[in-house]
Amino acid sequence: MTTFPAVTHVAVTVTDLSVSLPWYNRLFGADPVLDEDTGPFRHVVWAIGDMLYSLHGFPDGRPAGGFDPVRPGLDHVAFAATDRADLERWQQRLEELSVPHGGIIDAHYGSALSFKDPDGIALEFFAPPASR
């Protein structure tokens, strides 16, 4: 067996693409690289570094009661930050976008800046611990 492969994409289902699509456009500072109707759902994709981040919107709009990180399934999606100073720049950017966040939390394993998308899906920027 070779080394376990990297994650290529993350796909999340959202309640309302008309709300989520512009929110993610502002967050990513880019337009999607793909926006297609697959039949059962609409698929919108952004290229983020070496991976793809996609939203799925279902036309019948079956709300699942909202995101809950305690329920089995996705807990959160973390985007890489190079260091704590980079996190501080992302914190400023979230504030410019009026995106509520939890502030930068430092721990022995690294530092994180948590926030949520319009459906309450937990997202964060994460930086490894500083070299000692």
BARO-655520 format. One line per 4 residues: number of its first residue (from 1); for each residue z, x, y of C-alpha. Coordinates in pm, 1 decimal, decimal comma, always signed. Each point is the difference from the previous one (the first is absolute). Example, Ala and Ser with C-alpha at 12.3 -4.5 7.8 and 13.67 -1.06 7.14 Angstrom:
2
1 = +780,0:+1230,0:-450,0 ~ -66,0:+137,0:+344,0
//
This chain:
132
1 = +0,0:+0,0:+0,0 ~ -87,8:+129,4:+345,3 ~ +204,6:-35,2:+317,1 ~ +66,4:-361,4:+91,5
5 = -261,9:-113,5:+255,3 ~ +65,6:-83,7:+365,9 ~ +17,0:-356,7:+127,9 ~ -348,2:-106,2:+113,0
9 = +79,0:-331,0:+162,9 ~ +263,0:-258,1:+78,7 ~ -90,8:-368,9:+20,6 ~ +234,1:-260,6:+144,8
13 = -50,7:-374,6:+16,5 ~ +66,0:-153,0:+340,1 ~ +54,2:-356,0:+114,9 ~ -245,0:-7,5:+291,0
17 = -274,3:+259,5:+47,8 ~ -61,7:-125,7:+355,5 ~ +349,4:+130,0:+84,6 ~ +21,8:+305,4:-229,1
21 = -346,6:+144,9:+62,3 ~ +45,2:+62,7:+376,4 ~ +358,1:+118,1:-58,9 ~ -112,8:+266,2:-248,9
25 = -298,3:+93,6:+220,9 ~ +246,6:+79,7:+280,2 ~ +241,2:+181,5:-233,7 ~ -272,3:+214,0:-160,8
29 = -195,8:+43,7:+323,6 ~ -318,5:-67,5:-194,6 ~ -220,5:-276,5:-128,2 ~ -29,8:-70,6:-372,3
33 = -263,3:+186,8:-199,3 ~ -61,0:-307,8:-214,7 ~ +39,2:-373,2:+57,6 ~ -142,1:-217,9:-274,6
37 = +41,2:-337,3:-160,9 ~ +32,8:+63,1:-372,9 ~ -3,6:-368,5:-89,2 ~ +362,0:-52,5:-97,2
41 = +132,1:+190,2:+304,8 ~ -98,3:+190,2:+313,5 ~ +45,7:+376,2:-28,7 ~ +53,3:+213,1:+315,6
45 = +35,8:+378,3:-41,4 ~ +95,9:+293,3:+224,7 ~ -45,4:+368,8:-87,6 ~ +335,8:+169,6:+61,0
49 = -16,1:+371,3:-74,6 ~ -96,3:+38,1:-365,5 ~ +85,1:-356,9:-95,6 ~ -103,5:-354,8:+75,2
53 = +230,4:-270,9:+132,0 ~ -124,2:-352,2:-53,5 ~ +96,0:-355,0:+78,9 ~ -82,8:-295,1:-219,9
57 = -19,2:-348,8:+143,6 ~ -37,1:-301,9:-224,3 ~ -175,3:-305,6:+147,3 ~ +233,0:-249,6:-168,3
61 = +292,6:+168,6:+179,0 ~ +270,5:-24,4:-260,7 ~ +301,2:+134,5:+191,4 ~ +242,6:+170,6:-235,9
65 = +307,6:-39,8:+218,0 ~ -36,9:+333,8:+177,4 ~ +59,9:+359,3:-92,0 ~ +335,5:+93,3:-152,7
69 = +65,6:+367,0:-85,9 ~ +281,1:-104,8:-237,4 ~ -231,8:-215,3:-214,5 ~ -174,8:+201,9:-272,9
73 = -330,1:+135,3:+125,6 ~ -88,5:+201,0:+306,3 ~ +294,5:+144,1:+194,3 ~ -191,6:+171,7:+280,9
77 = -303,5:+210,8:+85,7 ~ +66,0:+337,4:+165,6 ~ -246,1:+191,4:+217,9 ~ +37,7:+378,2:+29,8
81 = +137,3:+158,6:+315,1 ~ -3,9:+377,1:+30,8 ~ +351,9:+39,9:+140,8 ~ +269,4:-173,0:+205,5
85 = -188,5:+64,2:+326,1 ~ -297,1:-183,2:-150,8 ~ +232,7:-289,5:-85,7 ~ +113,3:-7,4:+362,7
89 = -364,4:-30,4:+108,9 ~ -51,2:-286,4:-247,5 ~ +314,9:-168,0:+128,5 ~ -142,6:+16,2:+352,5
93 = -332,3:-137,5:-127,0 ~ +171,8:-293,3:-173,9 ~ +183,9:-75,9:+323,7 ~ -329,9:+9,7:+193,5
97 = -135,7:-253,9:-251,6 ~ +318,7:-212,7:+32,4 ~ +65,9:+42,7:-373,6 ~ +373,2:-30,9:-76,3
101 = +139,8:+285,4:-209,1 ~ +329,0:+125,3:-137,1 ~ +6,3:+333,5:+180,5 ~ -23,3:+336,1:-170,0
105 = +243,3:+40,4:-289,0 ~ +75,9:+354,5:-115,7 ~ +109,1:+76,3:-356,7 ~ +20,8:+313,1:-212,6
109 = -334,3:-88,8:-168,3 ~ -188,6:-60,5:+329,3 ~ -26,3:-226,0:+303,0 ~ -148,8:-347,3:+21,7
113 = -107,1:-248,8:+265,0 ~ -14,8:-352,0:-146,9 ~ -182,4:-306,3:+131,7 ~ -167,1:-316,3:-134,4
117 = -343,9:-156,6:+17,1 ~ -52,9:-364,6:+107,1 ~ +83,0:-121,6:-353,7 ~ +318,1:+206,3:-10,7
121 = -148,4:+260,2:-236,2 ~ +215,7:+310,3:+34,6 ~ -181,1:+307,7:+132,2 ~ +127,6:+338,0:+110,9
125 = -97,6:+340,0:+126,5 ~ +170,7:+272,3:-205,9 ~ +46,9:+371,2:+71,5 ~ +135,1:+255,7:-247,0
129 = +325,7:+176,1:+84,5 ~ -20,6:+288,7:+243,9 ~ -15,6:+346,5:-155,0 ~ +334,6:+170,6:+6,6
//
